[in-house]
């Protein structure tokens, strides 16, 4: 899930507290060794082998790698059948506890010869903000937990949390600390602006109706989406075109994915990252400013 290449997914956190020095090696990633009973490993790795995590004072670039060994359920089922058949032929029908033992044996056998699957999330800490190159909760939770282990405490970066805003909804349930129906209201108002469009052909939208039904739309969604909104539905997310930039914006969680950022050619990965981060920051700045305008609020700096 990259910041450095391809389309960008991004979730932001504010740093609440952190030590003066960050020891990423304390939670460094280690490989799962062949034959190990360990099913999952997670930890920090640098962007490039033997590169420093610190780009400059108070700015760090890092990746979170997760390796997970998952046994194929079909292979497991077949191997258990084989072991039960052997047990039946040698000692008679196996008991329930013996079947459990054979299942564990089959799983251990398969684990020993199954290669782990890897996933990598790219992140940047800059000026007290953490940019996580993912919108998947499992990934953002993993990043948050690893940073907590090295002394970095985080809070989701959303305008309603920074402004101390709260809102109740009988339709939308905020399941995570960073979620709010205020983001749904903002997304609806964002679509009223002249330079913001719903993707007209390959669109996507998610809504919750006034009865609590979750609706997913794809293709030419605008007419059907507007019909649901007119009937009182809340808009959770939509694929937008904003000033010619395309992205999938999730209002409820205030994060985006699918942002097309040009791959910059540079001599070093840090230069590529900086160039791409300029585009990512610009999108966030635009969204933050539009939130303040659309929701008729003053910025935290203006309030203080």
Number of C-alpha atoms within 10 A of each C-alpha: 22 17 24 23 15 14 18 22 24 25 23 26 20 19 18 12 13 15 10 8 11 16 14 20 13 12 16 15 19 14 13 18 11 13 14 11 13 13 14 15 16 22 22 24 25 21 18 12 7 8 12 14 21 17 15 10 9 13 15 19 22 22 24 26 24 21 20 17 20 15 20 12 10 8 13 20 13 11 19 20 16 14 16 18 14 14 16 12 11 9 8 11 14 17 9 9 9 13 17 13 14 20 19 14 16 21 20 17 16 19 22 17 13 15 17 20 11 13 14 19 21 23 25 22 20 17 12 15 18 25 24 28 26 25 20 15 11 9 20 21 11 18 23 18 15 20 21 14 13 17 16 16 17 20 18 22 20 21 21 20 15 13 15 8 11 10 8 11 11 9 16 22 13 14 10 11 10 20 21 25 24 22 25 22 18 21 26 19 15 22 16 11 12 9 11 16 19 22 22 14 11 11 18 21 25 18 22 19 18 16 10 14 11 14 15 15 15 17 12 16 20 19 9 13 22 13 11 17 17 10 10 14 22 25 27 25 24 29 25 24 19 20 10 10 13 20 22 21 22 22 23 25 25 29 22 24 20 16 22 16 20 12 14 15 10 11 8 8 14 15 14 17 18 14 18 20 17 11 15 19 12 12 17 17 12 11 20 16 15 17 24 17 15 17 14 9 16 14 16 12 7 7 8 6
